[in-house]
Amino acid sequence: MFPFWPVGFLERLTTAIAFALCGICAARADAPPLNPGRVVESQVIADNPNHVLEPYTVNVHVILQIHETPILARRATEDVGALIVCQERVLSTALFLAEKGVPAVVIEGFYAEGTLTNPSPLKDFEVPRRDSKDAKWTLLGRKELAVYGVAIRYLNDFSSAIANELGKSASVAQDIEKSAGGKPSAAQKMAVENLVQEEIARVNLWRAGILPTTSFLGLQTALAVALARNTRQVQLIIGRDHWPDLIYGINRQKDIRVRLVPYRCS
């Protein structure tokens, strides 16, 4: 119909328009950046007061964000105002650190590209929902940054599947108890016990399996980016629930040389 337009022009135009519209509700960069918290040093640094290894330490600037919950059943109860404020400050913090010489940003919520040992910055991306509030989409469009993803598709699909099931068994158990009117039958008691066990199993899987996996993938990617870029400074934007796992990750061995600098949304 429009033979004078190059192939793919309409698709690119549609993508650009949609991305611009999304930017209307994306985080703004004029919020004050987050202040750094207490630095956590790996044991080998903490035990060496002379800091002989300091020139070889990788500094990971960890921006601990509040983001939209992956658990669909809980989204209606989110504090949207706090989420938006946090995302605006995440954006400002990442840009501030980039100005200070840390342009490499590893972001939870994007699929990784390249290899595990040689990650590549993201280039092609899907346009998000128009109501997306995450700062990551604005950061992805900044030319002065090198943005890297963390997620592995299979693990991310598995995580989403478990997250979407959280709370369902507990809800069914509550319905059975209500319908029993305080006098459940043996069959109803057994059903409730089985449902509670299902819920506990999913919670265990989420808290003890999926969260730590995401934490360690984020740390691994950040360190792999530092290696690939031959730099000792890198940013990591990740959910604040991952912080304990990151501390554990740098203290598993006595010869790890990593310093975590946290920036936390309150």
Buried (B, 14 or more C-beta within 10 A) or exposed (E): EEEEEEEEEEEEEEBEEBBEEBBEEBBBBEBEBBEBBEEBBBBBBEEEEEEEEEEEBBBBBBBBBBBBBBBEBEEEEBEEEEBBBBBBBBBBBBBBBBEEEBBBBBBBBBEBEBEEEEBBBBEEBEBBEEEBBBBBBBBBBBEEBBBBBBBBEEBBEBBBEBBEBBBBBBEBBEEBBEEBEEEBEEEBEEBBEEBEEBBEEBBEBBEEEBBBBBBBBBBBBBBBBBBBBEBBBBBBBBBBEBBEBBBEBBBEEEEBBBBBBBBBBE
